[in-house]
Amino acid sequence: MNTLLKKPIITEKTLALANQENVYTFEVDYSATKSQVKALVEELYDVKVERVNIAVLPSKRRRVGVKRLPSLKTVQKKALVKVETGKTIELFDTSK
């Protein structure tokens, strides 16, 4: 079950979302559902999740290598997890 949650997405935009609206962003496995993500985040980070939104980012064409041959970047799925007010996930905390 731990393989469903791949990694946190930490960018300027996601850090601003985390600090202002208590919404944390994670890259998840393509087969992950909202209820699975909710249960896993609550278990791993000991917080109460209010809601989970999932976005599927389509594959993109890109050029790689010395010969700049075209290839496809795989499909990504990310979860936006809203945590109840007053709770935070330490990984995204920038107030220190």
Backbone bond lengths (Angstrom), bond angles and torsions (degrees), N, CA, C in turn:
res aa  C-N    CA-C-N  psi(-1)  N-CA   C-N-CA  omega(-1)  CA-C   N-CA-C  phi
1 M - - - 1.451 - - 1.524 110.80 -
2 N 1.323 117.02 -26.61 1.456 120.81 -179.61 1.519 111.87 -68.79
3 T 1.324 118.10 -19.39 1.452 120.69 -178.96 1.526 111.94 -76.99
4 L 1.317 118.25 -11.85 1.467 120.75 178.69 1.522 111.40 -68.32
5 L 1.318 116.77 -35.60 1.457 122.53 -179.65 1.523 107.30 -96.56
6 K 1.352 117.31 102.73 1.464 120.60 -173.59 1.521 112.42 -76.23
7 K 1.352 117.04 -58.11 1.462 120.14 -177.64 1.521 109.44 -163.89
8 P 1.332 116.81 156.52 1.464 119.34 173.02 1.516 110.04 -76.08
9 I 1.318 116.19 147.69 1.460 121.35 176.02 1.524 106.77 -100.79
10 I 1.343 115.43 110.91 1.459 120.25 -176.08 1.525 108.95 -114.88
11 T 1.334 115.07 103.91 1.456 122.94 175.96 1.527 107.48 -132.72
12 E 1.309 116.71 175.83 1.464 119.55 177.81 1.527 110.88 -60.20
13 K 1.315 116.00 -41.38 1.459 120.74 -177.93 1.534 111.58 -66.35
14 T 1.343 117.15 -44.21 1.462 119.43 -178.59 1.522 111.21 -71.31
15 L 1.333 118.51 -33.57 1.457 120.27 175.96 1.520 111.22 -66.23
16 A 1.336 116.92 -38.05 1.465 119.97 176.79 1.528 110.44 -65.35
17 L 1.325 116.91 -41.38 1.470 120.82 176.78 1.526 110.94 -61.75
18 A 1.322 116.37 -41.58 1.462 120.57 -179.01 1.521 111.37 -65.25
19 N 1.324 117.51 -41.84 1.462 120.78 -177.44 1.522 113.15 -76.42
20 Q 1.332 117.92 -33.20 1.463 120.47 -176.06 1.520 113.02 -90.90
21 E 1.332 117.77 -42.38 1.464 120.53 -171.47 1.522 114.45 -118.80
22 N 1.340 117.66 3.94 1.468 121.82 -178.60 1.529 112.43 60.05
23 V 1.332 117.16 37.89 1.466 122.34 178.42 1.531 107.62 -112.98
24 Y 1.323 115.89 122.55 1.459 122.20 -177.33 1.521 109.36 -111.41
25 T 1.338 116.68 143.09 1.459 122.04 -173.40 1.523 110.29 -114.42
26 F 1.341 115.91 131.25 1.454 122.10 179.23 1.518 109.68 -131.69
27 E 1.332 116.23 146.17 1.463 120.34 169.55 1.520 106.30 -86.13
28 V 1.333 116.55 129.57 1.459 121.02 -176.90 1.524 110.45 -122.72
29 D 1.308 115.83 164.87 1.450 121.89 177.78 1.531 109.52 -66.66
30 Y 1.317 116.12 150.53 1.459 120.34 -176.66 1.528 112.59 -62.01
31 S 1.323 117.47 -27.71 1.469 120.81 -178.14 1.526 113.13 -87.34
32 A 1.332 118.49 -2.69 1.465 121.90 -176.51 1.529 111.58 -70.72
33 T 1.333 115.97 141.35 1.457 121.87 176.88 1.530 109.24 -107.66
34 K 1.335 115.79 168.45 1.460 120.64 -179.14 1.528 111.42 -60.60
35 S 1.318 117.12 -44.15 1.466 120.19 -178.02 1.525 111.62 -66.47
36 Q 1.332 117.67 -36.57 1.462 120.57 177.44 1.523 110.82 -66.52
37 V 1.331 117.26 -42.63 1.459 121.41 179.56 1.530 109.71 -64.20
38 K 1.311 117.46 -42.76 1.462 121.83 179.70 1.525 110.97 -60.26
39 A 1.332 116.56 -47.86 1.461 120.73 -179.21 1.527 111.46 -63.66
40 L 1.313 116.72 -40.42 1.459 120.98 -177.90 1.520 112.10 -68.93
41 V 1.330 118.03 -42.70 1.470 121.06 178.93 1.525 110.30 -66.07
42 E 1.328 117.49 -41.25 1.465 120.32 178.12 1.523 111.21 -62.55
43 E 1.323 116.92 -38.03 1.464 121.33 -179.11 1.537 111.69 -72.94
44 L 1.324 117.10 -45.98 1.466 120.85 -175.02 1.526 113.30 -73.03
45 Y 1.321 117.57 -41.42 1.465 121.03 -172.31 1.523 113.67 -106.57
46 D 1.325 118.18 0.42 1.471 123.62 176.46 1.535 111.69 53.98
47 V 1.339 115.60 52.63 1.463 122.31 177.23 1.522 108.59 -131.54
48 K 1.325 116.41 164.12 1.462 122.14 176.09 1.519 108.12 -99.25
49 V 1.331 117.32 121.43 1.457 122.90 -178.14 1.529 109.41 -91.69
50 E 1.338 116.68 128.27 1.461 121.25 177.80 1.526 111.53 -83.89
51 R 1.348 116.66 -47.03 1.468 119.36 179.96 1.523 109.88 -154.57
52 V 1.330 114.79 161.16 1.463 122.06 178.54 1.522 108.12 -132.01
53 N 1.325 117.25 127.28 1.462 123.10 172.21 1.524 107.42 -112.14
54 I 1.323 115.92 139.76 1.464 120.57 -179.00 1.521 109.24 -121.18
55 A 1.337 115.40 135.73 1.464 121.94 177.74 1.520 108.55 -123.95
56 V 1.329 116.09 134.60 1.455 121.61 176.64 1.516 107.78 -105.73
57 L 1.335 115.72 117.71 1.451 121.57 -179.66 1.524 108.40 -92.64
58 P 1.322 119.03 125.39 1.465 121.24 -175.36 1.524 112.31 -69.62
59 S 1.335 115.22 163.01 1.463 119.54 177.39 1.525 109.61 -69.65
60 K 1.331 115.97 153.23 1.456 120.90 -177.76 1.524 109.63 -128.90
61 R 1.324 115.43 148.83 1.462 120.09 174.74 1.526 108.52 -83.45
62 R 1.339 114.98 140.09 1.451 120.05 176.05 1.520 109.25 -149.02
63 R 1.315 115.86 160.41 1.467 120.59 -179.67 1.530 108.45 -106.03
64 V 1.334 116.32 132.79 1.457 120.62 -176.91 1.520 110.92 -132.25
65 G 1.311 115.79 159.29 1.452 121.88 173.99 1.515 113.82 82.75
66 V 1.321 115.11 179.29 1.459 122.40 -178.30 1.522 110.67 -68.15
67 K 1.309 115.91 -38.72 1.467 120.07 -178.80 1.531 112.48 -83.16
68 R 1.339 116.29 -2.71 1.476 122.34 178.61 1.529 111.60 56.30
69 L 1.316 115.50 46.23 1.455 121.12 179.19 1.526 110.20 -75.58
70 P 1.327 117.30 142.71 1.466 119.00 -179.89 1.526 111.56 -72.03
71 S 1.320 114.98 143.58 1.452 121.50 177.49 1.526 107.57 -146.89
72 L 1.323 117.30 169.47 1.460 121.22 -179.87 1.520 110.68 -108.65
73 K 1.320 116.34 132.71 1.448 122.22 171.61 1.533 106.37 -83.31
74 T 1.316 118.09 135.97 1.460 121.12 -172.71 1.532 112.57 -68.19
75 V 1.299 114.87 163.32 1.460 122.65 177.48 1.523 108.39 -69.34
76 Q 1.331 117.31 137.36 1.454 121.86 177.92 1.520 109.77 -117.80
77 K 1.325 115.70 151.55 1.450 121.48 177.05 1.524 107.20 -129.55
78 K 1.338 116.20 129.74 1.453 118.69 178.70 1.516 110.38 -125.60
79 A 1.320 114.97 150.26 1.458 121.61 -179.11 1.514 109.05 -117.26
80 L 1.331 115.99 131.11 1.460 122.67 174.90 1.527 106.53 -103.65
81 V 1.326 116.52 113.64 1.463 122.45 -172.56 1.515 109.46 -109.42
82 K 1.341 116.80 120.25 1.468 121.09 177.54 1.521 108.56 -95.93
83 V 1.336 115.16 124.26 1.454 122.60 -178.22 1.524 108.38 -100.75
84 E 1.331 116.99 149.24 1.465 119.53 -179.05 1.525 110.72 -61.56
85 T 1.323 116.12 152.29 1.464 121.36 -176.19 1.524 110.12 -62.44
86 G 1.327 114.91 143.25 1.458 120.38 -179.39 1.517 113.34 94.56
87 K 1.301 118.37 -19.44 1.466 122.78 179.14 1.524 109.18 -103.85
88 T 1.323 116.93 146.13 1.454 121.30 177.24 1.520 109.88 -138.17
89 I 1.325 115.31 162.21 1.450 121.89 172.83 1.522 106.04 -105.82
90 E 1.319 117.16 122.17 1.466 122.81 -172.76 1.527 113.05 -57.68
91 L 1.317 117.28 -30.97 1.452 122.37 -176.79 1.525 112.33 -59.83
92 F 1.340 117.04 -31.28 1.458 122.15 -176.09 1.524 112.42 -100.97
93 D 1.318 118.82 0.77 1.463 121.94 -174.46 1.521 111.01 -76.14
94 T 1.331 117.13 120.44 1.463 121.75 179.35 1.521 112.46 -112.95
95 S 1.320 117.61 7.87 1.464 120.97 -176.04 1.541 112.17 -80.58
96 K 1.332 117.77 -5.06 1.466 120.44 -178.01 1.500 112.17 -73.94
